[in-house]
């Protein structure tokens, strides 16, 4: 049985008097052979390439008038008569003449195959054709190189407490990705276009917001001081309310006043710090203005860090309350085991049986009673400041999500998708052309992919914010572990 030969021929050859061809031979299996015509020229200098003596390289000639013996010295050659449609007149592979009746000619759009950036994700022969075209053009295939610059990269641990530091680190990472991949591919790809578009939008939004807000820095500084003062007064009033009988609850009076006064002392210290640093607020506004011109995402990161700084006293009170609640829960759990004759064995990591004396039972009962009666007071403070902590983390998460959305907006992909650009044409449509010669097919590249698929495929390696793990948060709330 003779081998089936598929010949991928550029459609641009039509209408030219004479064209010299160069291609690559690939044998997919024993029953089929594929010839990729990747280079063409009107100059005969193309035939001077020494690679034509190799087994996998083929030369060709396309004309409406075929001279005799023009490619006789080459082991692999193809002669094409180009009248209304290209017609194979002679095909030689490894010095053996092939039956042209077993040939299938597939005409493709050279420019669209070359420009498409979605074709390379498929595993068909047209993806291989595109790669061979880029090799002949001394270029690398245009394939996403996000593996080297993965969006799952992690910032240094000492930057985890600052959103501005993390954003700056990720921004530098994106710039390195842009420069290195653009240099490697020697052109601006769709991912690069998306990145450039988001940077322009980011800078424009940042400039507009600065023009609206920072014209009068003194007024804004006074407004910020007023907001901080209201927050501190609100916290002061809340602690005074908790020191009384909140919601009619009967709490331990001595323990309640001790905790309330201790937390009030922290609030007063924090207000003293804000009052003393109020004179330096103008410097902070200057820094915000200069860094804000880098873009709205930088402003959002700065606002997140400023919010963490302004609510630092709430975080301290939450840590104290969470630690106290955790100690009481651990103590009550350990004392409960005492009543059933059990104890925790840290060496085995399990529970062992144990006999207790009357004195140990008496001391344990008193300690259990004290911890149990003080627990409602601790729970009250713990619940209130845990809510503050979750609210603060939620606002930080929203700001981080806004930064991520702006940096990953697919503006350039949307423009290409609406204009049906050849760059995103990656679906193959094959039509049969009626002619007197062997089977002739016309290959078209069309864009039938959804905008969502294109957006996901050409997304720059932007690091996504950490998702809220509500199950972990709820578990930490009930056990007294800190929510970080």
N, C-alpha and C positions, 0 to 999 in steps of 0.2 A: 504494500500500500504506500503510495507516494505521500510525502509530507505536505501538510497545509502551510502556506506561506502568507502571513499578514504583512502588508507593507503600509506603514504610516507615512503619508506624503503630505508636505505642506500645500495648502490650497493656494498660496501666493504664487505658485509656479504658473498658473493660468495666465495667458496673455503675454508671456515672455517668449522671445524668439529662440534663445538658447540659454540654458542654465546648467551649470555643473553642480553635482550633488555629492554629499558625503553623509554616511550614516553608520549605524552600529547594528550588528547582527546579534540577536539573543535567541537562544534555543530554550523555550519553556519546558518542553518535554519531547519525546521521540516522535510524536505525531504532528507537531506544529513548530513553526519557525517564525520569528517576528523580526522585521527589518525596520529600524527607526531612521528615517531621513531627517537629520537635525541641522544640517548646514547646507547652504546653497549660495552660489555666486555666479555672476555672469562672466567672471574671469577664469581662464584655464589655470591660473596659478594655484587654484584649490587642489588640482590633481598632483601637484608637486609634493604633497604631504607624504612623508615616509611611512605613516601609519597605515597606508593602503595595502602594504604588504602583510599586515597582520591578519589573523584568521577572522577576527570579529569586526573588522572595518570594511565597509563597502563604498565604492565610488559609483557615480552615476552621471548620466547625461540626459537632459530633457530638452527636446526641440521638436518643431514641426517638420524638420528635415533631418534625418539621421544619417550621418556619414558612416561608411563601413570601417570596421576595425579600429574605432576610436578608443575603445577600452579593452582591447584584446590582451594587453600585457598584464592586466590586473586579475588576480585570482577571484576576486569578488566584484561583480559589476552589475549594473542594471541600466537598461536603455528604455526610455519612455518617450513615446510619440505624443505630443501635446497638440491635438486639434481642438475639437469642442470640449472633450474630456481627456484626461491622461490615459494612455493605453500602454500597457507593458508589452514591449516588443522582444526583449531578451533579458534573462536573469541567469547569472552565473554565481554559484556559491561554492567556494573551495575548488574552483576549476571545473565544476560539473554543471552542465546546462540543466536548468530546472524547467519543468512543464509549467508554462504560464497560465494554463487553465486551472491550476490549483492555487492561484494567487487571489487574494482579496485585498483590494486597494481601499485604504481609508484616508480620505482627505480631511485634514484638520486645519484650524485657524492658528497659524503660527504665533501671532501676536497675543491672542487670547490665552493660548496654552502657556506662553512665556510669562504673561502678566498675572495669571491666576494664582492666588495665595491660599485657596481652599482645596485645590486639586491635590496638593502634596499630602493631605491627610488620608487619602484613599490608597488602596493597594493594587490598583489596576495598572494596565500597561501604559495608560496616559500619564500616570504619576511618574513612572519610569522614564517616559518620553520627556517630561518636563525636566527631570534631573539631568538627562543627557544633554538637553539644550543648554542648561546652565553650565555644564562642564565644558561644552564647546565655546561658550561665551566667557570662559575663565571666571565664572561666578559660582558661588556656593548655592545650593538649593535654598529657596526661601521657605524654611520650616521654622515654626516657633521654637525658640531656644530657651524656654522658660524653665527647663530642668536645671540649667546651670544657675538660674536666678529664681529659685522657687519662692512662691508667696508664703510658704510655711517657714521661712527663715525666722530665727528668734533673735531679739535684741539682747544686749548684755543685761545681766541681772541688776546692775546698779542703775539702770534706766527704767526699770519696771514701775517705780513709784512716780514717774513724771511722764505725762502724756506728751508734753512738748519734746522731751528728750527722745521718746520712742518715735514720734512723728518725724523729727529731724533725722534720726538714724534710718528710718524707712525711706525717707525722701532721698537721702544720699545713695541708698541701695538702688532705688529706681533710676537715678541719674547714671550710676555705674552700669546698670543693665542696659539703659538706652545707648550709651556711648559704645560699650563693648559689642553689643549685637548689631548696631548700625555699622560699626567698623567691619565686623565680620561679614555681614551680608552685603555691604557696599551700597546700600540704598535704604530709604525710609519705608518700612513695611506698615501694614495696617495697625499692628500693635503700637508702633512708634507714633503713628498718626493719632491714635486714641490718646496716648500719653501727652503729646503736644497740645491737643485740644483741651484736655482737662487742666493742664497747667495754665493755659491762657484764660480759661473760665475761672479758675481759682484766683488768679491774680486780679482779674477784673472785679470779681465779687469782693475781694479784700479791699481793693482801692475804693469801690463805691461805699462800702461800710465805713471805712476810715473817713472818707469825705463827709459822711452824714453824722458821724459820732464825735470825731476828734477835732472839730473846728474850734471848740472852746473847751480846752482841757481842764480848766479850773472848775467850770460848771459840772463837768462829768466827775471830776475828783470829789467835789462836794456831794454829788449824788451818790457816789459809791460809799463815801464815809457815812452818809445818812442811812443807806441800806444796811451796812455793817452794824451800825448802832441799833437799828431796829431789830436785827437778828439777835444781837447780844441781849437786848432788853426782853425779847420774846423768850430766849433761853432762861433768862433770870426769872421771869414771871412763871415759866413752866416749872422750874425747880421749886419755887415758892409754893406753887399749887400742889406739887407732889409731896412737899414736906407737911402739908395739912392732911386732909382726908379726901384724897382724889376719888371722885365718883362715889362718895359715901363709904369707901372701904376703910375698915379699921386696921391700921398698920401698927407695927411696933414703934411707939413714939420715940424712944431714945435712939434706936437704930436708924429710924427714918431721918431724924434731925442730924445725926452724925454723917450719914451719907449725903444728905442735902447740903450741909455746910461744907463738906469736903469738895463736892462738885461745884458749889458756888464760888469757892476759892479759886478753882481752875478758871471759871468763866471770868472772874474779876482780873485774874492775871492775864488772860487773853485780851480782855478789853484794854488793859493798861498797855500791852504790847501794840495793839492797833492804834491807840491814841498817840503813842510815841512815834510810830512809823507813819502817821498821817501826814507829817511834814514831808516825807520822802515819796508821797504818792505821785507827785508830779514826775519824778524820775521814772516810776513804774509806767506812767502813761506814755512817757517818751519812748521807753523800751517797747511797749506794746505797739506804738505807732510805727516805729522803724521795722520791727519784726513782722508787723501786720501787712506791710507792703509785699511780703513774700507770698501772700495769698490768704484766702479765708480759712483754709484748713489750719494754717499756723495760728490764726486768731482763735479758732475753736480749741486748739490744743492749749494755748495760753490761758484761755478762760477756764478750761477744765482744771489746770494746775492752780489758778487763783482761787477757784471754788474750794479745792482741797485745802488750800492754805487758810481760807476764811472759815472753814468748818473744822479746823484741826481740834478745837476744844471739844466739839461734839464727838469726834472720833476718840479722843482720850477718855471721855466719860463712858463711851460705849465699850472700850477695851476693859476699863475697870469693872463695869457692870457685868460684862461677859465672863471675865475671869472669876469674879465673885460667885456668879451663878454656876459656873462650871465646878468650882470647888465645893459648893453646897450640894450639887447633884451627885458628885463623886462621893462625898462624905455620907450622904443619905443612902446611896447604893451599897456602900461598904458596911454601914451599920445595919441595914436590912438583912444582910447575910449573917450578922451576929445572932439575930433572933432565931434563925433556923439552923444554927450550928455549922455555918460554912465560912470559908475565908478564901481570898484570892491568893494563889501561889504564883509569884512572878517568875519563878524558875521554870515551872512547867507551863505557864501561861494558861492555867485552868483553875477550876474551883475544887478545893479539897474540903473534906469534913474536918471539924475541929470542935473540941470540948472547951467551953469557957467556964471560968469560976463565977461565983455570985458577984464578987467585986467588979469583975470585967463586965458582967451583964448590967450591973447598976450604973457604972460610968457610961457604958454604951447607950443605955436608955436615956440618961440625962442629955448626952451629946446629941442623940437623935431628936429629942424633943426641942432642944435649942435651935438646931438647924432647921427643923420643920416649921417652927413658929416664926423664924426670921425669913423664911423663903418667900412669903407673899410680898414683903417689902422689897426684896431684891428683884423679884419678878417684875414688879411695877416699873422700876428704873430700867431694867433690862429690856422690857418690851418697848418702852418709849424710845430709847436711844438705838435699839435695833432698827426700828422704823426709820429713824433719821439716817442710819447707815445704809439701809437698802435704798432709800430715796436718793442719797448722794451717789451711790454706785449706779443707779438707774440713769441719772442725769449724765454722768460720765460715759456710760455706755451709749446713750443717745448721741452725744458729741462725737464719740469715736465712730459710730455708725454713719453720721453725717460726713465725716472726713473720708471714710471708706467709699461712700456713695459718690462723692464728688470726684475722687481719684479714679474710680472705675466706670464713670459714665461713658457710654459708647457713642460719642458724638460723631466721630469719623466713620464708624461702622454704619450708623444710621444714615449718613449722607450717601455712602456707597450703596447701601441697600435700597434707598429711595430712587437713586439714579440708575440702578441696575448696572453697576460698574463691572467691567470684566475682571477686576481684581477679586471679586467674591463669587465669580461664576465657577462652580466646581462640579455641577451635575452634568452627566454625559447624555446627550440626545443623538441617536444614530438614525439617519435616514438613508434609504436605498435610492440610488440614482439609476434611472433606466438608461442603458447604453448597450452598444453592440459588443463591447469587450467583456473581459472577465468581471466578476462581481465588484461593483464600485459603491462604496458607502461614504456618506458625508457626515462628519462628526461636528456637533455643535456643543458649545459650553453654555449652559443656562444656569440661572440662580433661582433655585426653588427652596433654598433653606430659609428657615424662620429667623427673624431678627434675634430671638433669644439664643438660638444655637450659635449664630455668628458672634454674638456678644460674648458668650462663654468661651468660644474658641480663640478669639483675638483679645482676650482681656489681659492687660499688663499684670505683671506679678505683684499686685498690691496685697499687702497682708491684711486679712480680714480680722476685725476685732473679736475678742473672745466672747463666745455666746454665754448668756446667762444660764447656768445650770441650776434650775429652780429646785430640783430634787436634792442637790448638794446643799443649797442655801437653807432649805427647810430642815434638812438633817442637822446642819450646824446650829440653827436656831434652837432646836430642841435639846441639843447636847451641850450648848454653851461654847462651841468652838467659834473662833473669830472668823468673820466673813471678810475675806481679803479680795 
